[in-house]
């Protein structure tokens, strides 16, 4: 997904130096690619973090609407409710001023079993 984001960016801004990035790093993760593209635009760290959190939360709610009995209006209500916490979460990240990391071993283990799922809705 990260490499596709940078390729899309290159199609939108063909003169940008980021166009060559997928050739150098063909397997960019989405968070890294999002950060690189955001840095290229010059947007603030706060806006970048809020934008990334929005994309991930909106994507999760969208997947939930496909996988669960969750209607569009309920999905949007849920998204509005969780988005209300984003500014405080971003402020906390900025205040901590530590490198961003993640540690989610249970999520990693669940992702490893994805190949055995009978059908898939999304590209991985």
GIUR-V917184 format. One record per backbone hydrogen bond with DSSP energy under -1.0 kcal/mol. CO is the residue of the C=O (numbers start at 1). NH is the residue of the N-H. If there is no record, write none. Layout:
co:CO nh:NH
co:CO nh:NH
//
This chain:
co:1 nh:5
co:2 nh:6
co:3 nh:7
co:4 nh:8
co:5 nh:9
co:6 nh:10
co:7 nh:11
co:8 nh:12
co:9 nh:13
co:13 nh:16
co:16 nh:19
co:17 nh:20
co:18 nh:21
co:20 nh:24
co:21 nh:25
co:29 nh:33
co:30 nh:34
co:31 nh:35
co:32 nh:36
co:33 nh:37
co:34 nh:38
co:35 nh:39
co:36 nh:40
co:37 nh:41
co:38 nh:42
co:38 nh:43
co:44 nh:48
co:45 nh:49
co:46 nh:50
co:47 nh:51
co:48 nh:52
co:49 nh:53
co:50 nh:54
co:51 nh:55
co:52 nh:56
co:53 nh:57
co:54 nh:58
co:55 nh:59
co:56 nh:60
co:57 nh:61
co:58 nh:62
co:59 nh:63
co:60 nh:64
co:61 nh:65
co:62 nh:66
co:63 nh:67
co:64 nh:68
co:68 nh:70
co:71 nh:75
co:72 nh:76
co:73 nh:77
co:74 nh:78
co:75 nh:79
co:76 nh:80
co:77 nh:81
co:78 nh:82
co:79 nh:83
co:80 nh:84
co:82 nh:85
co:83 nh:86
co:85 nh:89
co:86 nh:90
co:87 nh:91
co:88 nh:92
co:89 nh:93
co:90 nh:94
co:91 nh:95
co:92 nh:96
co:93 nh:97
co:104 nh:108
co:105 nh:109
co:106 nh:110
co:107 nh:111
co:108 nh:112
co:111 nh:114
co:113 nh:116
co:114 nh:117
//
